[in-house]
Amino acid sequence: MAVNKNALIRYKTIDKCLQNQFRQWTLNDLIEAVSDALYEYEGKDINVSKRTVQLDLQMMRSDKLGYNAPIVVYDRKFYKYEDADYSIINIPVTDKDIKVMNEAIQLLRQFKDFSLFKEMDGVLQRLEDSVYSSQKDKRAIIHLDKNEQLKGLNYIDVLYDAIQNKKVIEVSYQSFKASKASVMKVHPQLLKEFNNRWFLLASQNGKFITLALDRISDIVKLNNEVYEDFEVDGDDYYKAVIGVTVSNSRAERVQFKIDHKNAPYVITKPFHTTQRIIEKTNEGVIFNIFVQINFELERLILGFGDTIEVLKPLKLRNRMLNKLKTAVKHYETTEK
């Protein structure tokens, strides 16, 4: 049975409400919650009738979508899940579902040689592995690096929608240096992932700023504001940096030496796309990259500890030297 997007939003909203056992939910409460959710997603008022939500509850109770939700009415007016741990998102995948998904995966694989799908093969392998491991007594073959404690991931869909539909937003944001959150009006341009964290590139008063999603506490769409679209190309915008910190400074040549033991690692996993081997010496391999000097570059260099030496530019070499001297002092301090 085909289900449209608004219906899925309604089911998900009702599910979220009924999971909250600390509140009593009347039919009118559910109608209001569903209306608010649809407004947030669509950016406009959508009339949700009493009949619509009643049919949604009936559909969720049935097995037509595989939910079989244990929704009960008590005191003749309040709705809840009889099983407090139930949620429609926790429904196990059936053998039929697995068969259909596997067929879809094989269909998509037929297009892998087209340029449009050239980056899909890894995605398909991860999807296939997820489907395989969802079967009983099957273990996943692919293990992805992930941080399940990372905050802010719930904002990805909201921000993606705002960028796609060109909406100005108000963001409640608290940087690591700030004592409390502040509200700022921004024009979201691009979502960026780096080192298992997500960032938003946005414009504020005509200038680009980068916001970490795990520092955002709230997002409000401003439907009546005129959106500024800078048509940012991520590959072009970040081409001269490692990470997400882009400045107005020009890229410059950074030269560093890696010892022979660790050089193969840097050769197979370059610091940057501009990386080139300059010379192989008795002490190690000398590399060049052409990038802006930023925080992420410094952290990358420090991560190689005593196996790396920055040769040029002198200002970066001295900065690394000072950081390492400070680190040595920490270790030389007598324990109290």
N, C-alpha and C positions, 0 to 999 in steps of 0.2 A: 504494500500500500504506500503510495507516494504521500509524503508529508511536507507541506510548505514551510518556509523559514519562520513565519510568524507563529505557526502551530508549535514548532519546536521550541521557540522562545517561551511560549505560554507553558508548555509542559515543564521546561526547565525551571521556570519561575515558580510554578505551583510546587514542584518537587523541593525547591529550596525553602519555600515557606513551611511546608509540612515537616521538613527535617527539624525545624525550630520548635521543639517540644515545650519551650518556655513561654510560648504565646498561644492563645486560643484564636483559631482562624475561622471566621464566618465566611459565607459565600461572598459577601460584599468586600471583605478584607482581601480575598483572593482576586476578585475582579480589579480592585484598586492596585494591587501589586503587579498584576499582569499588565494593566494599562500603563503604569509607570515604566515597566521594563520595555514595552513596545515603543514608548515615547523616547526612551534612552537610545534604543537601537535605530529607530527610524527617523528621529528628529522631528516628529510631528504627532499630533493627537490621533489615535486610532480608536474608534468606538468599539469597545468590548462589551458585548451583551451578556446578560445573566445566562441565557441559553448557551452561548458559546463556551463559557467556563464549565457549565454543567456537563456539556458534551465532552469537554476535555477531561474532566474527572472520570466520566464513564469510559472514555478511551484508555486512560491510564490504568483503570481497574481491569480492563480486558486484556486478552493475550494477542490482540491484533498487531500490536507493536512489540510484543514480547515483554511488556512491563509487568503485567499482573500485580499492579501496585495495591498494597493492603490498606486502601483508604477507607476509613470508617467515620461515621457520624455519631457524635455523642451529645447528650443534652439537647438533642433534636436540632442543633444549629451549628455545632462546631465540627471542623474537619481535622483529622490527624492521620498519621501512619500508625497502624496497630503495632507494627514492628518498628521500634524507635531507630534501629540501625539501617532501615531500608532507604535506598535511593535509586532512582532510575539509572544513574550513571554507574552503579555497581553491578548491573545485570551481567552475568557471565555470557560469553560468546558461545553460541550453539554451533553444532557441526555444520548445520545448513549455512549459518553466517560465514563460517570459515571457508566453506566451499565457494560461496559467492565472492568473497574477498580474494581468494586465490585466483579465481577466474578473472577478476578485474585486474589483478597484478599481472597475470600472463598477457592480458590484452594490452596493458600499458607497455609491457616489454617489447611489443612489436614495433613501437614507435621510437625505440631508444637510439636508432641510427640517425634520426632527424636532428638537425642542429637545435631546434626548439626544445628537444628533450635530452640534450646531451648531458645535463647535470642531474637527470632523474634516476640514473641507475643505482646510485647509493641510497637514494630515498626509497626506491622500490625494494632494495635488499633489507633495509631497516623495517619497512612495512611488512614484508614477507616474514621476517624474523619475529616480529611482534605477533602476527597471526599464528605462526607456528608455536610460539611459546605460550599462547593463550589456551592451547589444547591441554587437556589433563595430562599430568606427568611428563610434560615437555619443558625443557629448559631453554632459555634464550641462548643463542649462539653469539649474538653481537651484544657487547656491553658498552653503552654510551656513557661518557663522562657527564654527570649531571649533579646539580646542587638542589636537592629537594627542599632545603630550608631557605632558598633565595626568595626574597620578597619582591613584589611588583610584577610578577609574571602575569597576574590577572589583568593588568592594564594593556597587555599587548594587543588584544582584540579591539579594545576601545580606541587605542591610538592608531592602529591600522585603519580602522573605520574612519577616524577623523582625517587622516592623511588622504585616504582614497576619496572621501567625499568633500575634501577641502573645507574643513571646519576649524575655526579658531577655538581654542580651549583655555580654560583657567586651571592652573595646576597648583596644588598645595605641595610645596617642596621644601625639604629641610636638608641642606648640605651638611657634610660632616663637621664643618666649622661653625655652623649656626646653632644657637641655643634653642630656637623654635622654628616652626615651619612658617613660610611666607607664601602668599598667593600671587602668582604671576600670570599675565595673559600672554600666550605665545601662539605662534603659527607652526604647528608640527610639520616637519618636512620629510624625515627619514628615521626608520628604526635600524639600530646597529647592534650587532652582537659581538662581544669581544671577551675572551677569557672567561666564558661561562657567565657573563653578566650582560644585561641588555641596557641600551642607552637610547635616548630620544634626541635627535638633532632637530632643533626648532629655531625659529627667528623671533627675536624680541626687539621691538623698536628698530627693525632693519638689520640687526646684528645676530649672527648665529651663536647659539649657546647649546651646550650638551648637558642633558639631565639624565642621571642614573635612575632607572625605573624603581630600584629598591629604596630610593629616597623620596618617592612620591607617595602621598597619603590620600590624595583625592584628585579627581579629574571631572570638570564640568564643561560640557559643550556649549558654546555661545553661538546660537543659530542665527542671530541677527548681525553678527560682525562680518566685515568684508575680509576674506582670506587672502593672504599674500603667498603666491606660489612661486618659489624660486627654482622649481624644476631641478632639484639637486640630483646629480648622478653620483651615486655612492662610490663607484669605482674611480671616478675622476676626483671627487672631493677628498677621499682618503688615500690617494695614490702616493703621497709623499710622506706618510706617517706610519708609524707602528702604533696600533691602538686606536683611540678615539679622540685624542687631544690634538686639534688642528689650530695653528696660530697664523698670524700674518707674516711670520718670519719665512725666509726662503730656505728651501732644502739645501743641505750642504753635505760634503763628503765626510763620512765617518769611517775611519780606518781602525781595524782592531786585529789582534793576533790571538788565535786559539791554539792550545797545545795539541800535539799530534793525537793524543788519546781521544779528545773530544771533537776534533776537526771533522771527522766523518759525520757526526750528528748534525753539525751546522751546515755541512754540504748538502745533506739529504733533507734537512728542514731549515731552509734559509731564514735569516732574520727578516728579510724584505725581498720583494721581487727584483730590486736593483742590485742584489748582492752579486759580487764578482770576486773570484780568487785573483789576488795580485801577485803573490809570491809564496813559495814553499821554502822554509828555512829549516835549520837544524832544531830550532826551538818550537816551531809550529807553522801554522798556515796563516797568512795575512789576507784579510778580506776587506772589501770596500762596500759600503752601501751609501745611497744618496737619499737622505731623509731630513725632516725637521727634527731637531733635538727636543724631546718632550719627556714627560714623566714615565710613560710606558717604555720608552727606549732605555732609560736609566734603570728601571726595574728589571728589564730583560738582561742587561749587562751584569747587574749585581747578582742575578740568579746563577751566573756561571762562576761566581766566586773567584778562586785562585787559578782558574783555567783560562782566563781571558785577560788581555791587556789592551786598553784603548791607546792608540798611537796618535790619532788626529781626530778632531781639532784639539788644540791645546786646552781650550776652556773646558771641554768635556772631560779630557784626561785629568785635569786638576780637580774638577768636581767629583769624579769617581774616587780620586785619591783622598780627598777630604772626607768623603762618606766612609771609605774603608778605614781611615784613621780613627774616625768616631766609633766605628764598629769594634775596632781593636781595643779602644779604651773601655768599652762596655765589658769585654771579656777579661781585661786586665784589672778591673775594679775588684778590690778585696771583698769577699763575701762578708756580710754582717752577721 
